[in-house]
C-alpha cells in the first residue's frame, strides 16, 4: 500500500482552514510568528512542520491539534481508499 | 491553550502499537529500514519523524496512517482537555 505523505495532508488541511477563514498567508504567518515562506512551504507539503511551529500555526488559525488530526484522519482514510482502489484495478 | 507536541503523541502511539504486538525496537527498526536509534528517539518524542519514515514505521507495524491519526486525535483530545483543566484551575 502506497501511503499518503503526512506533510502533504497536513498542508492541505491547514490551507483549507486558512482559505475558509478568508485569510492570507501573510496574516496567518504573522500571527503564528513564522515566515511567510515557511508557511507556504508547509501548506504545499514541501516542508515538514516541526511540532512547535505546527502548534503555532494551529493556534493562529484557532484550531486545536486534535481537531486538525481528526479532520486529517478522515481525509487520509479517503485517500488510502483511493490508493487501494488504484492498486486493486492494476 | 498549551498544546501537546505532535511528535510526543506520535511517539507514544507508535510505541504502544509496537509493545502491544510484543515486538522489539530492533525488530521494527529492521522492518522499517530505519536505525534503532532513530526509532527509539521518535518513540520518545525526541525526534520529528519525516513523513516518509513515519510511513515506513507504520507499514512495519501493519498500521495505516489514517488509523494512527485516528487514535492520535482521540489521545490529543484527552490531553488537551487535561491541559485546559489545569489552566482553568490556575
N, CA and C atoms of all chains as a GROMACS GRO file, in nm:
protein
  540
    1UNK      N    1   0.084  -0.121   0.000
    1UNK     CA    2   0.000   0.000   0.000
    1UNK      C    3   0.087   0.125   0.000
    2UNK      N    4   0.067   0.208  -0.100
    2UNK     CA    5   0.137   0.336  -0.103
    2UNK      C    6   0.061   0.432  -0.014
    3UNK      N    7   0.130   0.484   0.086
    3UNK     CA    8   0.060   0.572   0.178
    3UNK      C    9   0.078   0.718   0.140
    4UNK      N   10  -0.020   0.794   0.179
    4UNK     CA   11  -0.017   0.938   0.161
    4UNK      C   12   0.093   0.995   0.251
    5UNK      N   13   0.158   1.101   0.205
    5UNK     CA   14   0.258   1.164   0.290
    5UNK      C   15   0.190   1.257   0.390
    6UNK      N   16   0.226   1.240   0.516
    6UNK     CA   17   0.163   1.319   0.621
    6UNK      C   18   0.177   1.469   0.596
    7UNK      N   19   0.297   1.513   0.555
    7UNK     CA   20   0.315   1.658   0.541
    7UNK      C   21   0.225   1.717   0.433
    8UNK      N   22   0.192   1.635   0.330
    8UNK     CA   23   0.100   1.684   0.226
    8UNK      C   24  -0.042   1.695   0.279
    9UNK      N   25  -0.083   1.597   0.356
    9UNK     CA   26  -0.218   1.600   0.413
    9UNK      C   27  -0.230   1.713   0.515
   10UNK      N   28  -0.127   1.732   0.597
   10UNK     CA   29  -0.127   1.842   0.695
   10UNK      C   30  -0.135   1.975   0.622
   11UNK      N   31  -0.054   1.990   0.518
   11UNK     CA   32  -0.052   2.116   0.444
   11UNK      C   33  -0.187   2.149   0.384
   12UNK      N   34  -0.251   2.049   0.327
   12UNK     CA   35  -0.382   2.074   0.265
   12UNK      C   36  -0.487   2.108   0.369
   13UNK      N   37  -0.479   2.043   0.485
   13UNK     CA   38  -0.576   2.073   0.592
   13UNK      C   39  -0.556   2.215   0.642
   14UNK      N   40  -0.430   2.256   0.660
   14UNK     CA   41  -0.403   2.392   0.708
   14UNK      C   42  -0.444   2.497   0.606
   15UNK      N   43  -0.414   2.469   0.479
   15UNK     CA   44  -0.451   2.565   0.374
   15UNK      C   45  -0.604   2.578   0.364
   16UNK      N   46  -0.674   2.464   0.372
   16UNK     CA   47  -0.821   2.467   0.364
   16UNK      C   48  -0.879   2.549   0.480
   17UNK      N   49  -0.820   2.533   0.600
   17UNK     CA   50  -0.870   2.609   0.716
   17UNK      C   51  -0.845   2.759   0.694
   18UNK      N   52  -0.727   2.792   0.646
   18UNK     CA   53  -0.693   2.934   0.625
   18UNK      C   54  -0.783   2.997   0.520
   19UNK      N   55  -0.800   2.932   0.407
   19UNK     CA   56  -0.879   2.992   0.300
   19UNK      C   57  -1.027   2.998   0.339
   20UNK      N   58  -1.073   2.900   0.416
   20UNK     CA   59  -1.214   2.904   0.459
   20UNK      C   60  -1.239   3.023   0.552
   21UNK      N   61  -1.131   3.070   0.615
   21UNK     CA   62  -1.142   3.188   0.702
   21UNK      C   63  -1.117   3.318   0.624
   22UNK      N   64  -1.090   3.304   0.496
   22UNK     CA   65  -1.065   3.422   0.412
   22UNK      C   66  -0.938   3.496   0.451
   23UNK      N   67  -0.839   3.422   0.503
   23UNK     CA   68  -0.717   3.488   0.550
   23UNK      C   69  -0.601   3.464   0.454
   24UNK      N   70  -0.507   3.558   0.456
   24UNK     CA   71  -0.391   3.548   0.368
   24UNK      C   72  -0.277   3.473   0.439
   25UNK      N   73  -0.183   3.423   0.360
   25UNK     CA   74  -0.062   3.362   0.414
   25UNK      C   75   0.008   3.460   0.507
   26UNK      N   76   0.016   3.585   0.463
   26UNK     CA   77   0.086   3.688   0.539
   26UNK      C   78   0.024   3.706   0.678
   27UNK      N   79  -0.107   3.710   0.681
   27UNK     CA   80  -0.182   3.730   0.805
   27UNK      C   81  -0.156   3.616   0.904
   28UNK      N   82  -0.171   3.492   0.855
   28UNK     CA   83  -0.155   3.376   0.944
   28UNK      C   84  -0.008   3.360   0.985
   29UNK      N   85   0.084   3.383   0.890
   29UNK     CA   86   0.226   3.372   0.922
   29UNK      C   87   0.265   3.470   1.032
   30UNK      N   88   0.212   3.591   1.024
   30UNK     CA   89   0.243   3.693   1.126
   30UNK      C   90   0.190   3.648   1.263
   31UNK      N   91   0.064   3.603   1.265
   31UNK     CA   92   0.006   3.559   1.393
   31UNK      C   93   0.083   3.440   1.452
   32UNK      N   94   0.130   3.350   1.365
   32UNK     CA   95   0.199   3.230   1.412
   32UNK      C   96   0.348   3.256   1.436
   33UNK      N   97   0.392   3.376   1.400
   33UNK     CA   98   0.535   3.411   1.410
   33UNK      C   99   0.625   3.314   1.335
   34UNK      N  100   0.579   3.279   1.215
   34UNK     CA  101   0.665   3.203   1.124
   34UNK      C  102   0.679   3.287   0.998
   35UNK      N  103   0.780   3.255   0.917
   35UNK     CA  104   0.797   3.333   0.794
   35UNK      C  105   0.690   3.292   0.694
   36UNK      N  106   0.656   3.385   0.605
   36UNK     CA  107   0.556   3.357   0.502
   36UNK      C  108   0.604   3.241   0.414
   37UNK      N  109   0.732   3.237   0.384
   37UNK     CA  110   0.786   3.130   0.300
   37UNK      C  111   0.772   2.993   0.366
   38UNK      N  112   0.797   2.991   0.498
   38UNK     CA  113   0.785   2.865   0.573
   38UNK      C  114   0.642   2.815   0.568
   39UNK      N  115   0.546   2.904   0.599
   39UNK     CA  116   0.404   2.865   0.600
   39UNK      C  117   0.362   2.816   0.462
   40UNK      N  118   0.407   2.887   0.360
   40UNK     CA  119   0.371   2.849   0.223
   40UNK      C  120   0.424   2.710   0.190
   41UNK      N  121   0.549   2.684   0.228
   41UNK     CA  122   0.609   2.553   0.201
   41UNK      C  123   0.537   2.441   0.277
   42UNK      N  124   0.499   2.472   0.403
   42UNK     CA  125   0.425   2.373   0.483
   42UNK      C  126   0.290   2.344   0.417
   43UNK      N  127   0.220   2.449   0.376
   43UNK     CA  128   0.088   2.430   0.313
   43UNK      C  129   0.097   2.349   0.185
   44UNK      N  130   0.208   2.365   0.111
   44UNK     CA  131   0.223   2.290  -0.015
   44UNK      C  132   0.283   2.151   0.007
   45UNK      N  133   0.305   2.114   0.133
   45UNK     CA  134   0.356   1.981   0.162
   45UNK      C  135   0.502   1.965   0.125
   46UNK      N  136   0.574   2.077   0.116
   46UNK     CA  137   0.715   2.072   0.076
   46UNK      C  138   0.809   2.074   0.195
   47UNK      N  139   0.755   2.109   0.311
   47UNK     CA  140   0.839   2.113   0.430
   47UNK      C  141   0.764   2.047   0.546
   48UNK      N  142   0.836   1.967   0.624
   48UNK     CA  143   0.778   1.910   0.746
   48UNK      C  144   0.770   2.020   0.850
   49UNK      N  145   0.652   2.044   0.904
   49UNK     CA  146   0.641   2.142   1.012
   49UNK      C  147   0.690   2.078   1.141
   50UNK      N  148   0.772   2.151   1.217
   50UNK     CA  149   0.810   2.099   1.349
   50UNK      C  150   0.686   2.102   1.437
   51UNK      N  151   0.685   2.019   1.540
   51UNK     CA  152   0.568   2.014   1.630
   51UNK      C  153   0.539   2.150   1.690
   52UNK      N  154   0.645   2.222   1.726
   52UNK     CA  155   0.625   2.354   1.789
   52UNK      C  156   0.561   2.452   1.690
   53UNK      N  157   0.612   2.455   1.566
   53UNK     CA  158   0.558   2.551   1.470
   53UNK      C  159   0.420   2.508   1.420
   54UNK      N  160   0.395   2.377   1.418
   54UNK     CA  161   0.260   2.331   1.382
   54UNK      C  162   0.160   2.381   1.488
   55UNK      N  163   0.199   2.374   1.614
   55UNK     CA  164   0.112   2.427   1.719
   55UNK      C  165   0.088   2.577   1.701
   56UNK      N  166   0.194   2.649   1.667
   56UNK     CA  167   0.182   2.794   1.650
   56UNK      C  168   0.086   2.826   1.534
   57UNK      N  169   0.097   2.749   1.426
   57UNK     CA  170   0.010   2.772   1.310
   57UNK      C  171  -0.135   2.737   1.345
   58UNK      N  172  -0.153   2.625   1.416
   58UNK     CA  173  -0.289   2.587   1.458
   58UNK      C  174  -0.350   2.695   1.547
   59UNK      N  175  -0.271   2.745   1.640
   59UNK     CA  176  -0.321   2.849   1.730
   59UNK      C  177  -0.359   2.974   1.651
   60UNK      N  178  -0.276   3.011   1.554
   60UNK     CA  179  -0.305   3.128   1.471
   60UNK      C  180  -0.435   3.110   1.394
   61UNK      N  181  -0.467   2.986   1.361
   61UNK     CA  182  -0.590   2.956   1.286
   61UNK      C  183  -0.708   2.927   1.378
   62UNK      N  184  -0.683   2.928   1.510
   62UNK     CA  185  -0.791   2.900   1.605
   62UNK      C  186  -0.832   2.754   1.605
   63UNK      N  187  -0.738   2.665   1.569
   63UNK     CA  188  -0.768   2.522   1.562
   63UNK      C  189  -0.698   2.448   1.675
   64UNK      N  190  -0.760   2.344   1.725
   64UNK     CA  191  -0.690   2.255   1.819
   64UNK      C  192  -0.616   2.150   1.738
   65UNK      N  193  -0.508   2.099   1.793
   65UNK     CA  194  -0.431   1.995   1.724
   65UNK      C  195  -0.519   1.870   1.707
   66UNK      N  196  -0.600   1.840   1.807
   66UNK     CA  197  -0.686   1.722   1.797
   66UNK      C  198  -0.788   1.739   1.684
   67UNK      N  199  -0.839   1.862   1.668
   67UNK     CA  200  -0.935   1.889   1.560
   67UNK      C  201  -0.870   1.870   1.424
   68UNK      N  202  -0.747   1.921   1.411
   68UNK     CA  203  -0.674   1.907   1.284
   68UNK      C  204  -0.653   1.759   1.253
   69UNK      N  205  -0.616   1.681   1.353
   69UNK     CA  206  -0.586   1.541   1.327
   69UNK      C  207  -0.710   1.456   1.312
   70UNK      N  208  -0.819   1.501   1.369
   70UNK     CA  209  -0.945   1.432   1.345
   70UNK      C  210  -0.985   1.448   1.198
   71UNK      N  211  -0.975   1.571   1.149
   71UNK     CA  212  -1.007   1.600   1.009
   71UNK      C  213  -0.910   1.526   0.916
   72UNK      N  214  -0.784   1.531   0.955
   72UNK     CA  215  -0.679   1.470   0.876
   72UNK      C  216  -0.698   1.319   0.865
   73UNK      N  217  -0.737   1.258   0.974
   73UNK     CA  218  -0.757   1.114   0.976
   73UNK      C  219  -0.867   1.074   0.879
   74UNK      N  220  -0.975   1.152   0.878
   74UNK     CA  221  -1.086   1.124   0.786
   74UNK      C  222  -1.040   1.140   0.641
   75UNK      N  223  -0.962   1.245   0.617
   75UNK     CA  224  -0.911   1.273   0.483
   75UNK      C  225  -0.815   1.162   0.437
   76UNK      N  226  -0.726   1.120   0.527
   76UNK     CA  227  -0.630   1.015   0.494
   76UNK      C  228  -0.701   0.884   0.461
   77UNK      N  229  -0.806   0.857   0.537
   77UNK     CA  230  -0.880   0.732   0.517
   77UNK      C  231  -0.938   0.728   0.375
   78UNK      N  232  -0.993   0.841   0.331
   78UNK     CA  233  -1.049   0.850   0.196
   78UNK      C  234  -0.938   0.828   0.094
   79UNK      N  235  -0.824   0.895   0.116
   79UNK     CA  236  -0.715   0.886   0.017
   79UNK      C  237  -0.651   0.748   0.017
   80UNK      N  238  -0.641   0.685   0.132
   80UNK     CA  239  -0.585   0.549   0.135
   80UNK      C  240  -0.679   0.456   0.058
   81UNK      N  241  -0.809   0.479   0.070
   81UNK     CA  242  -0.907   0.401  -0.004
   81UNK      C  243  -0.889   0.418  -0.154
   82UNK      N  244  -0.865   0.544  -0.196
   82UNK     CA  245  -0.844   0.571  -0.339
   82UNK      C  246  -0.718   0.500  -0.389
   83UNK      N  247  -0.614   0.504  -0.307
   83UNK     CA  248  -0.490   0.438  -0.345
   83UNK      C  249  -0.512   0.288  -0.360
   84UNK      N  250  -0.586   0.231  -0.264
   84UNK     CA  251  -0.612   0.088  -0.270
   84UNK      C  252  -0.693   0.053  -0.394
   85UNK      N  253  -0.788   0.138  -0.430
   85UNK     CA  254  -0.870   0.112  -0.548
   85UNK      C  255  -0.783   0.107  -0.672
   86UNK      N  256  -0.689   0.202  -0.681
   86UNK     CA  257  -0.599   0.204  -0.796
   86UNK      C  258  -0.515   0.075  -0.799
   87UNK      N  259  -0.466   0.036  -0.684
   87UNK     CA  260  -0.386  -0.087  -0.676
   87UNK      C  261  -0.468  -0.208  -0.718
   88UNK      N  262  -0.594  -0.212  -0.668
   88UNK     CA  263  -0.680  -0.327  -0.699
   88UNK      C  264  -0.708  -0.337  -0.848
   89UNK      N  265  -0.718  -0.220  -0.913
   89UNK     CA  266  -0.757  -0.217  -1.054
   89UNK      C  267  -0.638  -0.254  -1.144
   90UNK      N  268  -0.518  -0.243  -1.090
   90UNK     CA  269  -0.398  -0.264  -1.174
   90UNK      C  270  -0.380  -0.413  -1.208
   91UNK      N  271  -0.406   2.836   2.534
   91UNK     CA  272  -0.407   2.690   2.546
   91UNK      C  273  -0.269   2.635   2.510
   92UNK      N  274  -0.210   2.564   2.603
   92UNK     CA  275  -0.084   2.495   2.573
   92UNK      C  276  -0.117   2.364   2.503
   93UNK      N  277  -0.063   2.348   2.384
   93UNK     CA  278  -0.095   2.226   2.311
   93UNK      C  279   0.012   2.120   2.331
   94UNK      N  280  -0.035   1.999   2.318
   94UNK     CA  281   0.053   1.883   2.323
   94UNK      C  282   0.145   1.888   2.200
   95UNK      N  283   0.268   1.840   2.215
   95UNK     CA  284   0.356   1.833   2.099
   95UNK      C  285   0.322   1.709   2.017
   96UNK      N  286   0.304   1.731   1.888
   96UNK     CA  287   0.267   1.621   1.799
   96UNK      C  288   0.368   1.507   1.805
   97UNK      N  289   0.498   1.539   1.804
   97UNK     CA  290   0.596   1.430   1.798
   97UNK      C  291   0.590   1.342   1.923
   98UNK      N  292   0.550   1.400   2.038
   98UNK     CA  293   0.538   1.318   2.159
   98UNK      C  294   0.418   1.226   2.150
   99UNK      N  295   0.307   1.278   2.099
   99UNK     CA  296   0.187   1.196   2.084
   99UNK      C  297   0.209   1.086   1.980
  100UNK      N  298   0.276   1.121   1.870
  100UNK     CA  299   0.307   1.021   1.766
  100UNK      C  300   0.396   0.911   1.825
  101UNK      N  301   0.498   0.953   1.898
  101UNK     CA  302   0.591   0.856   1.956
  101UNK      C  303   0.522   0.759   2.050
  102UNK      N  304   0.433   0.812   2.133
  102UNK     CA  305   0.364   0.725   2.228
  102UNK      C  306   0.269   0.630   2.158
  103UNK      N  307   0.205   0.678   2.052
  103UNK     CA  308   0.114   0.591   1.975
  103UNK      C  309   0.192   0.478   1.909
  104UNK      N  310   0.308   0.512   1.850
  104UNK     CA  311   0.389   0.409   1.784
  104UNK      C  312   0.445   0.309   1.884
  105UNK      N  313   0.491   0.360   1.998
  105UNK     CA  314   0.545   0.269   2.100
  105UNK      C  315   0.436   0.176   2.152
  106UNK      N  316   0.316   0.231   2.177
  106UNK     CA  317   0.205   0.149   2.227
  106UNK      C  318   0.171   0.038   2.127
  107UNK      N  319   0.171   0.073   1.997
  107UNK     CA  320   0.141  -0.028   1.894
  107UNK      C  321   0.248  -0.137   1.894
  108UNK      N  322   0.374  -0.094   1.902
  108UNK     CA  323   0.484  -0.192   1.899
  108UNK      C  324   0.480  -0.286   2.020
  109UNK      N  325   0.464  -0.230   2.138
  109UNK     CA  326   0.467  -0.314   2.258
  109UNK      C  327   0.343  -0.404   2.263
  110UNK      N  328   0.230  -0.355   2.212
  110UNK     CA  329   0.110  -0.440   2.212
  110UNK      C  330   0.128  -0.560   2.120
  111UNK      N  331   0.220  -0.546   2.024
  111UNK     CA  332   0.250  -0.658   1.934
  111UNK      C  333   0.364  -0.744   1.989
  112UNK      N  334   0.416  -0.707   2.106
  112UNK     CA  335   0.525  -0.782   2.166
  112UNK      C  336   0.653  -0.779   2.085
  113UNK      N  337   0.675  -0.669   2.014
  113UNK     CA  338   0.792  -0.661   1.927
  113UNK      C  339   0.898  -0.568   1.986
  114UNK      N  340   1.022  -0.593   1.947
  114UNK     CA  341   1.133  -0.513   1.997
  114UNK      C  342   1.160  -0.396   1.902
  115UNK      N  343   1.230  -0.296   1.954
  115UNK     CA  344   1.275  -0.184   1.872
  115UNK      C  345   1.356  -0.235   1.754
  116UNK      N  346   1.444  -0.331   1.783
  116UNK     CA  347   1.533  -0.384   1.679
  116UNK      C  348   1.453  -0.446   1.564
  117UNK      N  349   1.352  -0.522   1.600
  117UNK     CA  350   1.268  -0.591   1.503
  117UNK      C  351   1.196  -0.490   1.411
  118UNK      N  352   1.131  -0.391   1.473
  118UNK     CA  353   1.052  -0.294   1.395
  118UNK      C  354   1.146  -0.203   1.314
  119UNK      N  355   1.258  -0.164   1.374
  119UNK     CA  356   1.353  -0.078   1.304
  119UNK      C  357   1.406  -0.149   1.178
  120UNK      N  358   1.432  -0.278   1.191
  120UNK     CA  359   1.483  -0.354   1.076
  120UNK      C  360   1.379  -0.359   0.965
  121UNK      N  361   1.253  -0.391   1.003
  121UNK     CA  362   1.145  -0.398   0.904
  121UNK      C  363   1.122  -0.263   0.836
  122UNK      N  364   1.136  -0.155   0.914
  122UNK     CA  365   1.109  -0.021   0.859
  122UNK      C  366   1.232   0.036   0.789
  123UNK      N  367   1.344  -0.035   0.800
  123UNK     CA  368   1.471   0.014   0.744
  123UNK      C  369   1.510   0.151   0.798
  124UNK      N  370   1.491   0.165   0.929
  124UNK     CA  371   1.544   0.284   0.997
  124UNK      C  372   1.639   0.234   1.105
  125UNK      N  373   1.725   0.322   1.156
  125UNK     CA  374   1.816   0.278   1.260
  125UNK      C  375   1.740   0.262   1.390
  126UNK      N  376   1.791   0.175   1.475
  126UNK     CA  377   1.729   0.152   1.606
  126UNK      C  378   1.728   0.283   1.685
  127UNK      N  379   1.836   0.359   1.676
  127UNK     CA  380   1.844   0.485   1.750
  127UNK      C  381   1.739   0.585   1.703
  128UNK      N  382   1.717   0.589   1.572
  128UNK     CA  383   1.617   0.680   1.516
  128UNK      C  384   1.478   0.643   1.568
  129UNK      N  385   1.444   0.515   1.559
  129UNK     CA  386   1.311   0.470   1.604
  129UNK      C  387   1.292   0.499   1.753
  130UNK      N  388   1.397   0.474   1.829
  130UNK     CA  389   1.389   0.498   1.973
  130UNK      C  390   1.365   0.646   2.003
  131UNK      N  391   1.435   0.733   1.930
  131UNK     CA  392   1.417   0.877   1.952
  131UNK      C  393   1.277   0.923   1.910
  132UNK      N  394   1.228   0.866   1.800
  132UNK     CA  395   1.092   0.901   1.755
  132UNK      C  396   0.990   0.856   1.861
  133UNK      N  397   1.006   0.735   1.910
  133UNK     CA  398   0.911   0.683   2.011
  133UNK      C  399   0.911   0.768   2.138
  134UNK      N  400   1.029   0.820   2.173
  134UNK     CA  401   1.037   0.902   2.295
  134UNK      C  402   1.001   1.048   2.270
  135UNK      N  403   0.961   1.080   2.148
  135UNK     CA  404   0.920   1.216   2.117
  135UNK      C  405   1.035   1.313   2.111
  136UNK      N  406   1.156   1.260   2.089
  136UNK     CA  407   1.274   1.346   2.085
  136UNK      C  408   1.313   1.385   1.943
  137UNK      N  409   1.255   1.316   1.847
  137UNK     CA  410   1.288   1.348   1.707
  137UNK      C  411   1.159   1.351   1.625
  138UNK      N  412   1.148   1.450   1.536
  138UNK     CA  413   1.035   1.456   1.443
  138UNK      C  414   1.058   1.349   1.336
  139UNK      N  415   0.963   1.260   1.318
  139UNK     CA  416   0.975   1.163   1.209
  139UNK      C  417   0.941   1.230   1.078
  140UNK      N  418   1.021   1.209   0.975
  140UNK     CA  419   0.983   1.261   0.843
  140UNK      C  420   0.862   1.182   0.796
  141UNK      N  421   0.785   1.241   0.706
  141UNK     CA  422   0.664   1.173   0.656
  141UNK      C  423   0.698   1.038   0.594
  142UNK      N  424   0.810   1.033   0.521
  142UNK     CA  425   0.849   0.907   0.456
  142UNK      C  426   0.882   0.798   0.559
  143UNK      N  427   0.960   0.836   0.662
  143UNK     CA  428   0.999   0.734   0.760
  143UNK      C  429   0.883   0.699   0.853
  144UNK      N  430   0.792   0.794   0.874
  144UNK     CA  431   0.672   0.762   0.952
  144UNK      C  432   0.591   0.656   0.878
  145UNK      N  433   0.579   0.671   0.746
  145UNK     CA  434   0.508   0.569   0.667
  145UNK      C  435   0.578   0.434   0.678
  146UNK      N  436   0.711   0.436   0.672
  146UNK     CA  437   0.785   0.310   0.679
  146UNK      C  438   0.764   0.241   0.814
  147UNK      N  439   0.761   0.321   0.920
  147UNK     CA  440   0.741   0.265   1.055
  147UNK      C  441   0.598   0.211   1.067
  148UNK      N  442   0.501   0.287   1.016
  148UNK     CA  443   0.361   0.240   1.020
  148UNK      C  444   0.346   0.109   0.943
  149UNK      N  445   0.408   0.102   0.826
  149UNK     CA  446   0.400  -0.020   0.746
  149UNK      C  447   0.462  -0.137   0.820
  150UNK      N  448   0.576  -0.112   0.885
  150UNK     CA  449   0.643  -0.218   0.961
  150UNK      C  450   0.554  -0.268   1.075
  151UNK      N  451   0.471  -0.180   1.127
  151UNK     CA  452   0.382  -0.215   1.238
  151UNK      C  453   0.246  -0.265   1.187
  152UNK      N  454   0.227  -0.265   1.054
  152UNK     CA  455   0.099  -0.309   0.998
  152UNK      C  456  -0.014  -0.211   1.023
  153UNK      N  457   0.022  -0.083   1.039
  153UNK     CA  458  -0.079   0.020   1.068
  153UNK      C  459  -0.099   0.109   0.947
  154UNK      N  460  -0.220   0.157   0.926
  154UNK     CA  461  -0.242   0.261   0.826
  154UNK      C  462  -0.218   0.396   0.891
  155UNK      N  463  -0.178   0.492   0.811
  155UNK     CA  464  -0.156   0.626   0.864
  155UNK      C  465  -0.287   0.683   0.919
  156UNK      N  466  -0.398   0.655   0.850
  156UNK     CA  467  -0.527   0.707   0.898
  156UNK      C  468  -0.562   0.647   1.034
  157UNK      N  469  -0.529   0.519   1.052
  157UNK     CA  470  -0.556   0.454   1.181
  157UNK      C  471  -0.475   0.517   1.292
  158UNK      N  472  -0.346   0.543   1.263
  158UNK     CA  473  -0.259   0.605   1.362
  158UNK      C  474  -0.314   0.743   1.399
  159UNK      N  475  -0.359   0.819   1.300
  159UNK     CA  476  -0.404   0.954   1.330
  159UNK      C  477  -0.543   0.960   1.389
  160UNK      N  478  -0.620   0.858   1.365
  160UNK     CA  479  -0.749   0.850   1.432
  160UNK      C  480  -0.726   0.829   1.582
  161UNK      N  481  -0.637   0.736   1.614
  161UNK     CA  482  -0.603   0.708   1.754
  161UNK      C  483  -0.539   0.831   1.818
  162UNK      N  484  -0.450   0.893   1.742
  162UNK     CA  485  -0.378   1.010   1.789
  162UNK      C  486  -0.473   1.125   1.819
  163UNK      N  487  -0.571   1.142   1.734
  163UNK     CA  488  -0.666   1.251   1.752
  163UNK      C  489  -0.742   1.233   1.883
  164UNK      N  490  -0.783   1.110   1.910
  164UNK     CA  491  -0.855   1.083   2.035
  164UNK      C  492  -0.764   1.109   2.155
  165UNK      N  493  -0.639   1.066   2.143
  165UNK     CA  494  -0.542   1.085   2.251
  165UNK      C  495  -0.514   1.234   2.274
  166UNK      N  496  -0.497   1.308   2.164
  166UNK     CA  497  -0.470   1.452   2.174
  166UNK      C  498  -0.587   1.524   2.241
  167UNK      N  499  -0.707   1.482   2.207
  167UNK     CA  500  -0.827   1.547   2.261
  167UNK      C  501  -0.830   1.531   2.413
  168UNK      N  502  -0.797   1.410   2.460
  168UNK     CA  503  -0.794   1.385   2.604
  168UNK      C  504  -0.689   1.474   2.669
  169UNK      N  505  -0.570   1.478   2.608
  169UNK     CA  506  -0.461   1.555   2.669
  169UNK      C  507  -0.487   1.705   2.664
  170UNK      N  508  -0.548   1.752   2.556
  170UNK     CA  509  -0.582   1.894   2.550
  170UNK      C  510  -0.682   1.927   2.660
  171UNK      N  511  -0.773   1.834   2.686
  171UNK     CA  512  -0.870   1.852   2.794
  171UNK      C  513  -0.802   1.863   2.928
  172UNK      N  514  -0.703   1.777   2.949
  172UNK     CA  515  -0.628   1.780   3.076
  172UNK      C  516  -0.556   1.913   3.092
  173UNK      N  517  -0.497   1.959   2.982
  173UNK     CA  518  -0.426   2.087   2.986
  173UNK      C  519  -0.522   2.199   3.021
  174UNK      N  520  -0.638   2.196   2.957
  174UNK     CA  521  -0.738   2.300   2.983
  174UNK      C  522  -0.782   2.299   3.128
  175UNK      N  523  -0.797   2.180   3.185
  175UNK     CA  524  -0.839   2.169   3.324
  175UNK      C  525  -0.736   2.236   3.415
  176UNK      N  526  -0.609   2.210   3.387
  176UNK     CA  527  -0.504   2.271   3.467
  176UNK      C  528  -0.510   2.423   3.455
  177UNK      N  529  -0.529   2.471   3.332
  177UNK     CA  530  -0.537   2.615   3.310
  177UNK      C  531  -0.657   2.674   3.385
  178UNK      N  532  -0.771   2.603   3.378
  178UNK     CA  533  -0.892   2.653   3.443
  178UNK      C  534  -0.874   2.663   3.595
  179UNK      N  535  -0.797   2.568   3.650
  179UNK     CA  536  -0.782   2.563   3.795
  179UNK      C  537  -0.684   2.668   3.846
  180UNK      N  538  -0.602   2.721   3.756
  180UNK     CA  539  -0.497   2.815   3.798
  180UNK      C  540  -0.555   2.953   3.835
   0.00000   0.00000   0.00000
